[in-house]
C-alpha cells in the first residue's frame, strides 16, 4: 500500500517511473511496527529514493539494480532535480506527522547528507581508520533506517529507543554485509563488477581489517591497488589474503553481533517479522 501512495505522489513525473525502487525495506519496517503508518512509510521511502538519485550522480553510476540509472538515462541535471523534487515533497508531507516524528526523520536526512560528504572525502585517499568508516556508514546508511524505526515506534506508542537501537544495528549490519558481498560475489549476482568499491576509493571494513593483518610489504602492495582497475590476478591476491586472515568471517561475525543486539532490543515486543528481517540481513547473497 505504501508504494501506491509513493507512486501517486510523483505520478506527474515521467522520469520517476524509471526509478528502480527495490524492496522498500524502510517502509516495510515502518508498517511492521505500525500497520497504520502507510503514509509515513511512503514518505521515508521517498527520502531514500531521492538520496539514491543524488548518490548515483556523485558516484557517476550507470546502473541501479540492474538497469540504467536515472542520471545515465536522462542526464545528471534531471537526476539531481528529480531528487530535489522528491525530497521537497517528502518534507512537505512529513509535516503531517507532528514535530517529534518530523524532527526524527529530518535529522536523519541531515545525517545522511553528512555521510555522503564524508564518503566522498574518505574516498580521496585510502582510509584505514575503522572509526571513520563506522561513523560514515552510520550516517549514510543506518541513520535513516534508525529514524524509520523510531518514527514508527512513536506513531504506535512504543519506546522509540528500543526500536531506534534495532534500526541502527540492522542498518550497520546491512552495510557491512553489503561491503563483504562486493568482494565475495560475482558480477552477475551483484549487477556490477565485483571489488568495485575499492576501485571507486571506498576502503570498506574488509580492507581495513586486511591491512591490519598484513606485513609491511603486503601493506604497500594493497595501497598500490587502491583506486586501480584490478586485474584477475590482483583480485585473487586480495581474496587469498583475506581468506588466509579470515577477514570475511570477522566482518560477518561483527554483522551477526549487531543483528543479535538488534533482536535483543525489541524482544519484549515479540514482533517475529522484525526478527526475520534482521536474520535475513546476515544471510543474504545480494
N, C-alpha and C positions, 0 to 999 in steps of 0.2 A: 504493500500500500504506500509506503513512504517513497518508493521510486516513482509511483504515479504522481504523487504530489510534487516531487522534484521535477519530473518531466513537464508538468503543467506550468511550473514557474518560468520555464525557458522555452516554451513551445514556439515562440515567435522568432527564435534564432536558428536559422538553418544549420549553422556550423555546430550548434550544440548536439544535434542528432548524431554527429560523427564522433562524439566523445565516448571512449570505452570506459564504462562506469565500474566494471569489476564486480566484486561480490558484495559491496556495501557493508563491510564489517562494522563500521562505526554506527551506522543506522541500525544494523541487526542487534548490536549490543544494547542500544537505547531501547529498542522495542521489546527485547527480552526482559530488561529490568522494569520497564513500564510499557505494556502493550498499548496504552492510550496515547503515547507520546510520538505518534506517527509524524506529525509536522516537525517536531524538534529533530527527529531522525533525518528528515528531508533537508533541513537547514544545515545540519552538521555534515551531511553527505555533500551538499553544495559547496561548503567551505573546503572540504577535502578535494573535490574536483577542481576548484579554482587553483588550489595550491599545486596540483599536478600539472595544470596548464602552464603555470609560471615555471615550475621545475623543469619541464621539458624544454622550454626556451633557454633556461640557464645552462642545461646540460647539452643543448643542441641535439636533442634526441629525435631520431627519425621515426621511431616506433614506440607505441604504447600498447601493451598487452597484445602483441602480435599483429597490429595493424598500424597504418600510418598515423603519426601523431598529428594534432591539430596544427602545430607550427609547420610541420613538413607539408601538410596538405593545403593550408590556407596562408601560411606566412607567419612570421613572428609577431608582427603588429596585431594581426587578428587574434592570435593566441593570447597575447597579453591583454588586449582589450576585452576579449570574451571572459578571461579570468577575472578582470576587474568588474565586469557586469555581474558575474555570478557572486563574487564577494559582496558587492554592494546590495544585491537583492537579499542575500542571506542575512546580512546585518540588519536590513530593514525588517525582515520577518522575525529576527531574533528579539526585537523589542517587545513582541507579544508575550514573552515568557517571564517577564519580571526582571528586576535589577540583578538579583543574585545569579540566576541562570545565565542572563545576558553577559554579566561580567566574567563568569566562569569560562564560557565559550570564547568570548572575545579576547580574554587574556591568553588563552591557548593559541589563538591566531597570532598574537603578538610574539609569543614564544616560538611558534612555528617559523615565523619570518626571521627571527634571530637565528634559529637553527639553520635555515637556508643560507644566511650570510656566513655563519661560522663554517658551514660545509665548504663554501667557496674559498674562504680564507685558508682552511686546513688543506685544501687541495693544491695550494701553490707550492708546498714543499712536503716531503714525506713526514707524516705525523706519527710519532712513536709514543705519544702520551695517552695512555688509556683513559685518564680522567677527562681529557678534552674530547675524546671520541664519545664517551658515555654522555657527557653533557650535551654534545651536539645531537646525538640520536634521541636523547630525551626530548629536546626542544623540537626537533624536526619531525619525529615520528610519534613518540609516546605521548606528548603533551595533549594532542587533540583527542587521542583515544582516552586518556585520563579524564579530560574535560567532558567528553561524551558520557562517560560512566557517571561522573559526578553530577552532571546536569540531569540525567535520567533519574538518579537516586533522589535528588532534590525534588523533582516533579512527582515522585512516588511517596515521598516522606521517609525515605531510608536515610541511614547515616552516610553522608557524602564521602567521608574519609575512608570508609571501608571499600566503597566502590571506586574511589579515586586511586587507592593503592592497587586494587585489582587492575584497573585500566593502565596505570603507569607500568606495572610489571609485565603485563602481556604485550604492551607496546614495545618495551625494551627487548623482550624475548623475541618478538616478531622480527625486529630489525637485525638482531644478532643471527638468527636463523637465516634471514634473507642474505646476509653477508656470507654466511657459510655456503649457501646454495650457489652463489655466484662462482664459487671455486669448485664445488663437487659435482654440479650438474652439467649436462651438455647443452649445446646451443639450441637444439630442438626443444628441449624441455623448458629452457629459460626464455626462449623467444628473442634471444640476443646472444652474442659471443660470450662464452664463459670467461671468467677472470677479467671482465670488462671494468670492474670497479678500480682495480689497481692501475690500469691504463689511463683511466679518467682522473687519477690523482686521489682516489679515495683509499686511504690506508685504514682498512677495517680491522676489527678485532683479531681475526686470524693472523693477519700480517704483523700486528703489534706483538702478539704472543710468540709468533715465529721468530721475530727479531730478537726477543729476549732470550731465546734458547740458542741462537746461532753463535759460532765463534766469530772473531773479528773479520776474517777473510770472507766468510759467507755473508756476514752483515753488509759488507761493502758490495758484494755481488747483488744482494737483494735491493740495496739502494740504487744500484745501476740499472735495475729493471723497472724502477718506478716511472710511470707515465710512458712506458715503451710499448710498442706493438709487439707483444710477446710471440716468439716462435713456439712451435710444439715442444722442442727440447727445453726451452726456458720455462714453459708452463709445467712440464713434467718435473723439472728440478724443484720448483716451488712445492708442487704436490707431494713429491717424495720426501722433502724436508719436513713438511707438515705432518706427513704420516709417521716419520721417524720420531718426531717430538710429540705426537699425539695432540696436535694443536686443535684439530677439528673436534675431537672428543671433549677437550677442555672447554671450547666455546659452547658446544651443545649442552654440557653439564651446567654451565652458567645460565643458559637459557632455561633449562629444566628447573633449576633452583628458583629462578624468577617466577616461573609458572606455578611452582608449588606454593610460593609466598602469595601469589595472586589468589589461588584457590582457598588458601587458609584465611585470607582477609574477609572472604564472603561466605565461609562455610556455614555460618549460623542461619543464613537465608535459604539454604538448600535449593539453589537455583541450578539444576543439573545442566541446562543448556550452556550456562556460562562456564561451567567446569569442562564441558566437552569442547567448547571453543578454545579454552586455554590449552587443553591437551593437544588439539589439532595443530596448534602453532609450532610445537616442537617436533611433531611427527609428519609435517608436510614435506612434499618433494618439489614444490614450486611456489 
